[in-house]
């Protein structure tokens, strides 16, 4: 007996349909993830060895993976991988008590050449990004000279892979005991802004431990977010909402439709209000959204929630009807009912 092809195999369970859909269209292929991690580790090793004391800005040798790829919330296609590149803060006054907005870093002209500074001796983050790009341009196995993205990151493209690396320069702000409190990264406007990827990673781990499959749910919602049926939310915004909505819930691990119903209902309610920075280091993370966009996303999410509730209620009595409801949410790529 030969097995049927995926295109003609009958969907026997709703969970089987979700797994097939996620594996085909949502989750990154495991082999690609392995290759990408190896490529990332090679670049980290190369960056860690670049500590030329005569070059400004100077690298500390510390490089940290962050972003959705590091948190395992990235969905297809794998287009970029984020790395935080720590710089030495010699000759800088790092403000740690400023909440939100952008910070200006007072710099010592004896350490930082004039080209890096404004007229009032503040370090220009845009110049730092560009200078770091010139310094890293000779790393082998990458295409051409790094280019800046929005004044906040450098983009390195491996010759043999389709994804890019976004390198974000950062200064570690330390407390009196020498422990890193947070980081300052370019804000895209010549200033500096607070962040701490460690807190984002910790929150993702904590929620994932509380709710089995939380990362899979987040990735499914991210896929829906990319559909051209409503305004698109920022990827980090979606993750933050899912962490808040799902973090305190308890679900049966094999009731994906019911879990997604709750996720979309929560999204529909939460997106209507400003979302504060989960790390409490800056202002709201969704300031670019207009009231009309919030309402549009909320309405679309509520329709998705209703369809998923209908699927959860009918999947036992009529799997075919349940799949129709789910395809209204995720589109034609979601498996359709296949007769024997």
N, C-alpha and C positions, 0 to 999 in steps of 0.2 A: 504494500500500500504506500502510495506517495502522498506527501503532505500537500495541502492546498496552498496556493500563493497568498500573500497578505491581501491582495486586491480582491480575492474571491472568498476568503474564509469568512464564515458567518460569525458575527459578533455575538457571543453567548452571554456575556455579562457587561454591565456598564463599566465596571472597573477595568475590564480588559480593553474596552474602547478608550478609556482615559489613558491607560498605559501605552497603547499603540500610538495614540495621538501625540502624547508628550515625547515619546522616543523618536518619532518621525519629524515633528515640526517645532517642538518647543525646547527640549533639553539639548545641551551640547553633546555630541557623540563622545563616548568615553575615550576612544582612541585619539580624537582631536584634543581633548582635555589633557591627556598625557603628553602629547607632543608640545602643546602650548606651555605646559608647566616646565618642561625641559628647556624650551626656548627662553622662558622667563628666568629660570635659574641661571642659564648661561649669561644672560644680560646682567643679572644681579651680581654675579661673580666678576664680570668685567668692570662694572661700575664700582664695586667694592675695592678694587685694586687701583683706582684712579685717585691718588691723593697727592698730586703735585703741589708742594708747599709754595711754589712760586706763582701759581695760577689763582686768579680771582674770578668767580667765587670758588672757594675751596670745598672739596667734598670730605665728609667725615669718614666715609667708607660704609655707612649704614644706609641700607636700601630696604624699603618695606612694601610688600604687596598690599594693595587695598582695592576697593571698588567691588563691583558685582561679580567679577570673575573670582576674586579671592574669597568672597562671601558665598560663592556657589549659587548665586541668584541670577547669573547671566543666562540669557536665552539666545537661540539661534538668530542671526549668524554671529559667530565670534569675530567681532570687528576691532575691539581694542582691549588692552590689558593695562591696568593702572599700576604705577610704581611711585612711591614717595622717596625722593632722593634728598637725604639730609645734608645740609651745608653747615660749615663752621660759622659760628656767630661772632667771631672775633671782631672787636671794634663796633659792636652794635648795642644799643639799648633796647631790650625786648620788653614791651609793655605786656603784662599778663593780666592786669585788672580791668582792661577795657572790655565791655560787653557789647557784642554785635558790631555790625558795620566794619569799616576798614581801619587798620592801624597804620601809623607812619613810624618808621624805624629810624631813629637818630643814628647817624654813622660817623665814625672817626675817619677823617680824611687821610690820616697817616696809614690807614689800613685799606680803605676803599678808594680806588682812583676816582678822580672827579667825574669821569664818564658815567659812573654808576649812581651819581648823586644828583639831587635836585639843587636848586640855588640855595635852599635853606638846610642843606646837609642831610636830607632824608634819602634812604636807599630806595631807588626806583626798581620795583619788582619786574617791570617789563624789560628793562635793560639786563637784569640778572638772568631772566629766562633766555634772552637772545645770546648772552655771553656763554651761558652753559651749553647752549646748542652748538656754538662754534667749538667749544672745548671737546664735546662728545662726537664731533663729526667724523673723527678718524676711527671710531670703533668698527671693526670688520663685520662683515655679514649683514650689513644694513644698507638700504637704498639712499643714496645722496645725503645731503646735509639735513639734519633735523630741522623741522619747521615748528613755529609756535602755533598753538591752538588757543585762540581767545585770550592770548596774553597770560595764560595760566599754566600751560603745560607744553612740553616738547614732544613732538611726534617722531618716533623712530619706526621705520618699516623694515622688517626682515626681508631679505631677498627671496627666501624660499617659502614664506608663509603669507596667507591673506590678511592676517590681523596686524595691527600696529601696537606699539607701546606708547602710552602717554606718561611721560616722566614729569612729575610735579616737584619742583625744588621746595624745600621746607627748612625752617629753622625750629629747633626744639626749644621750647620755653620751659625752663626748669625751676623747681622750688628751691628753698634754702638748703635742702638735703641733697640736691643734685638730681632729683627725680623729675622726669619729664612730665609736665602738667598737660601740655597740648602742643600743637605745632602752628606755625604761621606760614601760610602759602600765598602765592600771588592772587590778587583779587581780580585781575584782568584790567585794572584801571591804574596801574603803577603803584598801588598800595598793597597792604597785606591783610589777610583775614585768618581768623582762627579755625582750626579743625582738629579732629583727633580720630583717625580711622580705627584706632584700637577700640574705641567705644562702640562704633558701628558694628565691628566684628563680634564684640562681646554680646551686644543686644541680639544679633542674629542667632548666635549659639544658644543663648538663653531661651529664646522663643522656640527654636527648633527642638530643644530638649523637652519643653513643656508640651509641645504639640507635634506628634509624629506626622511627618509629611508636610510641615509648614512651608519648607523651602519649595517643594513641588507645587503647592498651592500658589505661592507668590509668583513662581514662574508662569503658571497658567494665567494668572491675572495680568501679568506683564504682556503675555501674548495678546490677550484681549485688548489691552491698552494700545497696542500698535495697529489695531484694525481701524480703517478709515470711517468708522461709524460715529465717532465722537472726538472732541479735542484730545490730544495726547498729553498725559501727565508725565512729569519727569520720572525716570526710572527710580531714583532715590526716594522720591515722593511716594510712589507706589509701595516700595519696601517699608517705608515708615508707617504708612497707613495699615498695611497688613500686619506689621508687628504689634501695633496698638489694638487692632480689631480682633486678631486671632490669639494674641499672647495669653489671655486669661481664660480661654475656652477649652472645653474637653469634648472631643469627638471620637466616634468610632473610626478607626483607621481606614475602613473599607467603605465609607460613606462619602465619597468624594463630591458627589452632586450636592449633598446636604451641607458639607463643609464650604463649598464654593457659594452656595446660596447665602450663607451667613457672611462670607467674605465680601460678596458684592453688595449685600444690604448694608453692611458696615461702611463700605466705600461710598455708597450713595449718600449716607448721612454725614460722613466725616469730611468729604471733599468740599462741602459747602462752607466750611470754616477754616480760617488760616491755621496752618500746621507749624508749630514752633520747632526749632531745631532740636532733635532728640538728644543731642549732646550738650544742649544748653550753652553753646559757645557763640551763637549768633542769633540773628532774627529768624522770622519764619522762612521755611524752605520753599514756599509756593507763592512768592510775591508776584510772579509774572502772570498768574492766573487772573483773568477778569471775572466779574460776577457772572456774566453770560456763559463763560466757559465752565465755571463751576456748576452752574445749573444744568448745562448740557451733559456734562460727565455724570452728574448725579442721576439725571433721568435715564441715561443709557445704562448705568450700573443697576438701577432699580428694575429695569426691564430684564436685565440679565439675571438678577436675583429671582424674579418671578418665574422665569423659564426654568431655572435650575431647581426651584422648589417643585415645579410641576414634574420635572424629570425624576426627582427623588421620590415623588409620590406614585409615579406610574411605572418605575423601572421593573417592579416585580410582576405586575399584571400585564404590562405591555411594553417590553423593552424597545420595540420599534418606535412607539410614540415617545418614549423617553429620549431616544437618540435624536428625534426630530426637534425636541425642545432644546437639546444641548447644541445642535448645529445652528440654531438661531443665535446662540451666544458666540460660538467660536468659528462659525463659517463652514464652508464646504470642505475644508481640510479635515474636519472631524469625521471619523468613520461613520458611514451610513449603514443602515441595516442591509445585510446580505442574506438572501434566502439560501437554503441548502441546495 
